[in-house]
């Protein structure tokens, strides 16, 4: 009997001690972040999914926090051994919204109808609209026509009517986007080539102004402008009498580049050549003169050399020389060589007499030759002639004429006649030149013989 009393007492004691544990709140809670960031600028709460298994009695539970965080919904009903998923929104109170970009760990409580409590913890992050997205511009080079910019939605949240205003050294562009949760969008934007060609390689700022629901923010990122060498060389030549040569080198790359332009001139042409820019250096190699221009070009800078060689004046000189040579040649080497000789002739009566010889020799084939010779005054014509008599004797005009139909190349004729005077001649007796006209290839030409004379010295 005594043993039964002791056993009953022990059972009663155990029941008394375990009863509070059986009646206390007993929930198994796990959390999964749906959108763990609070967007303070637009009052967008963080979102978690709670998975709750009730290991105790069926009851209605209240969920709340004492650290300045509002949780909705703030109560739920769950039955004994039931597992329920609840989506809660978490919004910090204004006093906490300034704690940007730092994890906010807090304790929240679950209370049952008996005011029994269970504590759990969550972590959220408070951000601005500038942290909602990431802006990633691609690298570009001087040859690029477009740039690709990747816009990443960092949140598990749909973003509507997101306005982006891009400003950079390469372009300015406004764009409005809608982004699905965690979506990436690639934007292709045209580059301003007039701006690009003036810039050197390096990293450039891309400033993006963000507007969402009338809230503004700035996001800065970098555009990498790759190094590229590109020297464009152009050469143009024009003109004949005034020869113009234009050589240009332009830096189409985005780094400084040292260049040189070489131009060769012979020792004659350089005398008549002018330049728009004096050369940096001059070299002479044999009969060649080399001009060198050197310069360091920044992006889009150009070195243009223009040379002008004026052949007009040397050409005039050359033409005058040629014309002179032709005139001299014609005077020396005509189609007909006409020579006139004079010699003294002794007579029986002692008169003063001279034998005149005219030699005509053709250097080319000619036709219709007419040789005219005039008789000096004070003399008479002796009417006996050589092998070829005159074709016409005009004593009134004191003129003899010899007509020849044609002469072949190298063929010659000799015409002779004698003049005399009863009056003695003392000193120099000069005779006029003979004149010949002829046709060559249908053209009428004329040639004159030399002037001949005879000197008669008096007898002592």
C-alpha positions, 0 to 999 in steps of 0.5 A, a space after each residue: 500500500 505504501 508503494 502504491 502511494 509513492 508511485 501515484 505521487 511520482 506520476 502526479 509530479 511528472 504530469 504536473 511538471 510536463 503540463 506547462 510544456 505540453 500547453 506551451 507554444 510549439 512551432 517549427 518555423 523556416 523562412 525563404 526570401 522572396 525579395 529580401 530588400 526594402 526599396 525605401 524611395 518607393 516604399 516597397 517592402 521586403 517579402 519572405 515566405 514563412 513555412 510554419 509547422 504547428 507541433 502544439 494545439 490549434 490556435 491563432 497566432 500573432 506575429 510582430 517585432 519590437 525593433 521598428 519593423 512592421 510585418 503584415 499580415 500580423 496574425 494567422 490561424 494554424 491547426 494542430 500538426 498543420 504546416 502552412 506557408 505564409 507570405 509576409 511583407 516587412 517594412 521598416 519604420 521611418 527611423 530605420 530607413 536611413 540605414 541604407 545598404 547594410 544588412 538589418 538583422 532583427 528579432 520578431 515574435 510569434 504569440 499565441 492566444 495564451 500569450 506564450 511567445 516564440 522568437 525568430 530572426 530575419 535579415 533585410 536590406 534597405 536600398 534606394 532605387 539606384 541599387 535596384 539595377 546594375 548597369 554594365 557597358 561593354 568595351 568600345 574601340 575607335 571602330 565601334 559604331 554602337 555600344 551594348 549596355 546590359 541592364 540587370 534587375 537585381 531584385 525578384 521584383 517587376 520594375 515598370 516605367 523605369 526611365 534611364 538618361 545616359 550621359 557620357 563622352 560618347 553619347 547621350 540617350 534617354 530610355 524607358 524600360 520594363 524589367 521582369 524579376 531578375 531580368 537582364 536587357 541588352 541595349 544597343 546605343 549609337 555612338 557619336 562618331 564626331 565625339 569619339 574620334 577626338 578622344 584618347 584611350 582610357 576609362 570614361 564615366 557613364 552617368 545614368 540618371 534614374 527616375 522611378 515613380 518620381 524618385 531620382 537617383 544617379 548611377 555611375 559606371 565606366 566605359 573602357 575605350 580600348 587603345 587602337 592605332 590607325 593612321 590613314 595615309 592619302 596621296 593625290 597628284 594633279 596638273 601637268 604644267 603646275 604639278 600639285 602633290 597632296 599627301 596627308 596622314 590622319 590619326 584615326 586611332 585614339 592614342 598619340 602617334 609619331 608619323 613622318 612624310 617623305 618626298 623626293 625631288 630631283 635637283 632640277 624639280 626642287 628649284 621650282 617646288 614650293 611647300 605649304 609647310 617647311 620640312 622638318 629635315 632635308 637630305 641629299 642622296 646623289 641627284 635626289 633631294 629628300 624632304 622629311 616632315 615629322 609630327 606627333 599626332 593626337 587623335 583626329 589630328 592631321 598633317 597635310 603637305 601640299 607641294 607645287 612644282 611650277 614647270 611653266 617658267 622652265 618650259 618657256 625657257 626650254 621652248 625658247 631654246 628649242 625655237 632658237 635651235 630650230 631657227 639656227 638649224 634652219 639657217 644653217 641646214 636649209 633645204 637648199 644651200 646657196 653660195 655665191 663666189 667671185 673671182 677676177 678675170 683677165 681680159 685682153 683689153 685690160 678691163 676690170 672683169 669678175 666671174 660670178 659663180 652661184 652654187 645651188 645644192 639641195 639637201 632635200 628634194 625640192 621643186 620649182 626653184 627660182 634663183 635671182 641675182 642682181 647686177 651691181 651698178 657700173 658693170 656690164 654683163 658679158 653675154 657668154 655664160 657657163 654651162 647653164 645660161 640664165 632663164 631670163 635676163 632683165 637688163 632694165 632691172 639689172 637682174 638674172 633669173 635661173 629656173 630649175 624644175 626640181 633638185 633631188 637630195 644631194 643634187 647641185 647646179 652651178 651657174 656662172 656669168 661674167 661682168 666687166 667695167 671699162 672704169 677701173 675699180 679700186 678697193 673693195 667691190 661688193 656684190 649683192 646676195 643671190 636669192 632662191 625661192 623653191 617649194 618643199 611639200 607644197 610650201 614656198 620657201 626662200 633662201 639667201 646666199 652669202 654676200 661676196 666681194 672682191 678687193 682690187 688693190 692698185 698697182 704701185 
